[in-house]
């Protein structure tokens, strides 16, 4: 009965079934014999020694991501809250690498806890040397400092760091309020400075424009005065020429040249009366006054005439 071929066939099928192992794509299998590492099984259908060779662990060689949230304290005792994303993977599927991954830690939970604490410790050590105002502007520096430390430790465990991102940096609510007040005060200060600069520029330009206007007006007034002086000089020259010509003609006709002065006097009185605009001018209209005025004009005429002879 026990020698029936069906029994042997069943036993053979069972042995073959227990010998077949399927490894999924993106993973490798670690086998042990009596608790000792034996070999690495790669994706696809694999054979093992039944009942003796066992699958100790299946290791994923795909990229892994973990989000870490923690708190750090700056050198000026400000609490900073971080949220970071860590992307890593097994270095390769070589035998020594997968042995590190499989046997360095008791479980994946222990590995993830150690990895999280390593990242936290590196960031906290960096933040502890910086002030609160510096943290937000040092995101890249923090990332680079942590990458170097974490990547070195991951290599010892058979992994390598692909990327580390610090997604969020926040402070306590009270610190955020104080920072908002500081920013608002700085903005008000900058606005006041800009307004002062604008007012200074406006007043400076206005003063320059006023100075240029005064300068132009002064130049124009000087030119006008020069032209008025030239006109008066030409007028006097022409009057002198006319009077000299009239005096010569009167002397040729044996007439008294005082008549010219008397005529100028009467013309002046006429102009005073016609062109006056309410101004009061006192003139001595008596005979004695007129004679006195004529004598004075004749004296001036003689003085001018004698002066002209001396110049000749």
C-alpha positions, 0 to 999 in steps of 0.5 A: 500500500505504501509503495503505491506510485501515487504516494511517491508522486504526491510527495514529489509534487509537495517537494517541488511545490515547497521548493518554488519561491516567487520574488516580486519585482522591486524586491529581493529575498534573503534566505537562511539555513538554520538561521545563517545567511545563505543567499539572495533571491532575485525577482522571478521564480526561484528554487530553494531547499525545502524545509531547510532553506527559509525566507528570512526577509523580503527587502524592497529596493524601490524608493522609500519616503518618510515625513518627519515632524519635530521641534528645535530650539535656536540659540536665542531660545525660540522654538522652531517647528520643522516638517521634512520629507526624506527620500531614500532607497537601498544602494543596490542589490549586491550581496553585501548591501542586502546583508546590511539591510537585512541584518543591521536592524531587528525590524523596519520599525527600528530602522525608521525610528533611528533614521528619524532621530538621526535627521532630527538630531542633525537639524537640531544641532545646526539650529542650536547655533543660529538665531531666530531671525536667521532660520528662515533664510538658511533653509538651503544651508540646513538641508545641505548640512543634514544631507552630509551627515544622514547620507554617511550613516545610511551608507553604513546601513546599506541605503543611500539618501536621494533627497531631503526637503524641508517643507515647512518651518514655523515658530510658536504663535507668540513668536510669529506675532512678534515677527509680524510686528517687527516686519510691520515696523520695518515696513513703516520705517521704510515707507517713512524713509521713502516718503522723506526722500521723495519730499526732499527730492521734491523740495530740492527740485522746487528750490532749483526751479525757483533759483533758475527762475530768479536767475533767468529773471535777473538776467532778463532784468539786467538785459532790459536795464542795459537796453533802457540805458542804451535807449535813454543814451540815444534819446539824449544824444538825439535831443542834444543834436537837435538842440545844437542844430536849433541853437546854431540856426537861431544864432545865425538868425540873431535870435535868442537861444533862450526861446528853446529852453522856454519852449522845453519848459512849456512842453514839460508843463504840458506833459505833466498836465496831460499824462499825470495820473493823480500825482501832485507836482508843485510848480511855481507859475509866477513871473518871478518863478518862471524867470528864475527857472529860465535863468537856471536853464540858461546857466545849465545851457552855458555850462554844457556849451562851455563844456563842449568847447573845452572837450573840443 
